[in-house]
Amino acid sequence: MSVIARLQRWYLSNCNDDWEHSWGVKIGTLDNPGWWFKINLDETPLQDARFEGVRIDRTEHDWVYLNRIENRIEGACGPENLEEALEMFCDWADRTKLGL
């Protein structure tokens, strides 16, 4: 299953006619170049889950950073690393949901 399909499934699993009006997922671009995203965990099964930050620096355009800031996972990555970064979030969400 693609990472986009996994993220869509996670998003939909939290939609309850209320959550999606206040929270959700935001993705945008950086000017250095790269991507950023914010995934809100409020009122989800992950809201109290521990998240270990990620910092990978390979080259000027090949990097991934993920951190938990309050009740959000915030990520930034190089221009060709969006799939990798979102996969890290999805893998963590799946492991946490399964209690691994």
Contact map, one row per residue, 1 for C-alpha under 8 A:
1110110000000000000000000000000000000000000000000000000000000000000000000000000000000000000000000000
1111110000000000000000000000000000000000000000000000000000000000000000000000000000000000000000000000
1111111000000000000000000000000000000000000000000000000000000000000000000000000000100110010000000000
0111111100000000000000000000000000000000000000000000000000000000000000000000000000100000000000000000
1111111110000000000000000000000000000000000000000000000000000000000000000000000000000000000000000000
1111111111000000000000000000000000000000000000000000000000000000000000000000000000000000010000000000
0011111111100000000000000000000000000000000000000000000000000000000000000000000000000100010000000000
0001111111110000000000000000000000000000000000000000000000000000000000000000000000000000000000000000
0000111111111000000000000000000000000000000000000000000000000000000000000000000000000000000000000000
0000011111111100000000000000000000000000000000000000000000000000000000000000000000000000000000000000
0000001111111110000000011000000000000000000000000000000000000000000000000000000000000000000000000000
0000000111111110000000000000000000000000000000000000000000000000000000000000000000000000000000000000
0000000011111110000000000000000000000000000000000000000000000000000000000000000000000000000000000000
0000000001111111001100000000000000000000000100000000000000000000000000000000000000000000000000000000
0000000000111111111100000000000000000000000000000000000000000000000000000000000000000000000000000000
0000000000000111111100000000000000000000000000000000000000000000000000000000000000000000000000000000
0000000000000011111110000000000000000000000000000000000000000000000000000000000000000000000000000000
0000000000000011111111000000000000000000000000000000000000000000000000000000000000000000000000000000
0000000000000111111111110000000000000000001000000000000000000000000000000000000000000000000000000000
0000000000000111111111110000000000000000000000000000000000000000000000000000000000000000000000000000
0000000000000000111111100000000000000000000000000000000000000000000000000000000000000000000000000000
0000000000000000011111110000000000000000000000000000000000000000000000000000000000000000000000000000
0000000000000000001111111000000000000001110000000000000000000000000000000000000000000000000000000000
0000000000100000001101111100000000000011000000000000000000000000000000000000000000000000000000000000
0000000000100000000000111110000000001111000000000000000000000000000000000000000000000000000000000000
0000000000000000000000011111000000001110000000000000000000000000000000000000000000000000000000000000
0000000000000000000000001111100000111100000000000000000000000000000000000000000000000000000000000000
0000000000000000000000000111110000111000000000000000000000000000000000000000000000000000000000000000
0000000000000000000000000011111011110000000000000000000000000000000000000000000000000000000000000000
0000000000000000000000000001111111110000000000000000000000000000000000000000000000000000000000000000
0000000000000000000000000000111111000000000000000000000000000000000000000000000000000000000000000000
0000000000000000000000000000011111000000000000000000000000000000000000000000000000000000000000000000
0000000000000000000000000000111111100000000000000000000000001000000000000000011000000000000000000000
0000000000000000000000000000111111110000000000000000000000001000000000000001111100000000000000000000
0000000000000000000000000011110011111000000000000000000000000000000000000001111011000000000000000000
0000000000000000000000000011110001111100000000000000000000000000000000000111100000000000000000000000
0000000000000000000000001111000000111110000000000000000000000000000000000111000000000000000000000000
0000000000000000000000001110000000011111000000000000000000000000000000011110000000000000000000000000
0000000000000000000000011100000000001111100000000000000000000000000000011100000000000000000000000000
0000000000000000000000111000000000000111110000000000000000000000000000111000000000000000000000000000
0000000000000000000000100000000000000011111111100000000000000000000000111000000000000000000000000000
0000000000000000000000100000000000000001111101100000000000000000000000110000000000000000000000000000
0000000000000000001000000000000000000000111110100000000000000000000000000000000000000000000000000000
0000000000000100000000000000000000000000111111100000000000000000000000000000000000000000000000000000
0000000000000000000000000000000000000000101111111000000000000000000000000000000000000000000000001000
0000000000000000000000000000000000000000110111111000000000000000000000000000000000000000000010011000
0000000000000000000000000000000000000000111111111000000000000000000000100000000000000000000000000000
0000000000000000000000000000000000000000000011111100000000000000000000000000000000000000000000000000
0000000000000000000000000000000000000000000011111110000000000000000000000000000000000000000000010000
0000000000000000000000000000000000000000000000011111000000000000000000000000000000000000000000000000
0000000000000000000000000000000000000000000000001111100000000000001100000000000000000000000100000000
0000000000000000000000000000000000000000000000000111110000000000001100000000000000000000000000000000
0000000000000000000000000000000000000000000000000011111000000000111100000000000000000000000000000000
0000000000000000000000000000000000000000000000000001111100000001111000000000000000000000000000000000
0000000000000000000000000000000000000000000000000000111110000011110000000000000000000000000000000000
0000000000000000000000000000000000000000000000000000011111000011100000000000000000000000000000000000
0000000000000000000000000000000000000000000000000000001111110111000000000000000000000000000000000000
0000000000000000000000000000000000000000000000000000000111111110000000000000000000000000000000000000
0000000000000000000000000000000000000000000000000000000011111110000000000000000000000000000000000000
0000000000000000000000000000000000000000000000000000000011111110000000000000010000000000000000000000
0000000000000000000000000000000011000000000000000000000001111110000000000000011100000000000000000000
0000000000000000000000000000000000000000000000000000000011111111000000000000111110000000000000000000
0000000000000000000000000000000000000000000000000000001111111111100000000000110010000000000000000000
0000000000000000000000000000000000000000000000000000011110000111110000000011110010011000000000000000
0000000000000000000000000000000000000000000000000000111100000011111000000011100000001000000000000000
0000000000000000000000000000000000000000000000000000111000000001111100001111000000001000000000000000
0000000000000000000000000000000000000000000000000011110000000000111110001110000000000000000000000000
0000000000000000000000000000000000000000000000000011100000000000011111111100000000000000000000000000
0000000000000000000000000000000000000000000000000000000000000000001111111100000000000000000000000000
0000000000000000000000000000000000000000000000000000000000000000000111110000000000000000000000000000
0000000000000000000000000000000000000001110000100000000000000000000111111000000000000000000000000000
0000000000000000000000000000000000000111110000000000000000000000000111111100000000000000000000000000
0000000000000000000000000000000000000111100000000000000000000000011110111110000000000000100000000000
0000000000000000000000000000000000011110000000000000000000000000011110011111000000000000000000000000
0000000000000000000000000000000000011100000000000000000000000001111000001111100000001000000000000000
0000000000000000000000000000000001111000000000000000000000000001110000000111110000001000000000000000
0000000000000000000000000000000001110000000000000000000000000111100000000011111111001000000000000000
0000000000000000000000000000000011100000000000000000000000011111000000000001111111000000000000000000
0000000000000000000000000000000011100000000000000000000000001100000000000000111111000000000000000000
0000000000000000000000000000000001000000000000000000000000001100000000000000111111100000000000000000
0000000000000000000000000000000000100000000000000000000000000111000000000000111111111000000000000000
0000000000000000000000000000000000100000000000000000000000000000000000000000111111111100000000000000
0011000000000000000000000000000000000000000000000000000000000000000000000000000111111110000000000000
0000000000000000000000000000000000000000000000000000000000000001000000000000000011111111000000000000
0000000000000000000000000000000000000000000000000000000000000001110000000011100011111111100000000000
0010001000000000000000000000000000000000000000000000000000000000000000000000000001111111110000000000
0010000000000000000000000000000000000000000000000000000000000000000000000000000000111111111000000000
0000000000000000000000000000000000000000000000000000000000000000000000000000000000011111111100000000
0000000000000000000000000000000000000000000000000000000000000000000000001000000000001111111110000000
0010011000000000000000000000000000000000000000000000000000000000000000000000000000000111111111000000
0000000000000000000000000000000000000000000000000000000000000000000000000000000000000011111111100000
0000000000000000000000000000000000000000000000000010000000000000000000000000000000000001111111110000
0000000000000000000000000000000000000000000001000000000000000000000000000000000000000000111111111000
0000000000000000000000000000000000000000000000000000000000000000000000000000000000000000011111111100
0000000000000000000000000000000000000000000000000000000000000000000000000000000000000000001111111111
0000000000000000000000000000000000000000000001001000000000000000000000000000000000000000000111111111
0000000000000000000000000000000000000000000011000000000000000000000000000000000000000000000011111111
0000000000000000000000000000000000000000000000000000000000000000000000000000000000000000000001111111
0000000000000000000000000000000000000000000000000000000000000000000000000000000000000000000000111111
0000000000000000000000000000000000000000000000000000000000000000000000000000000000000000000000111111
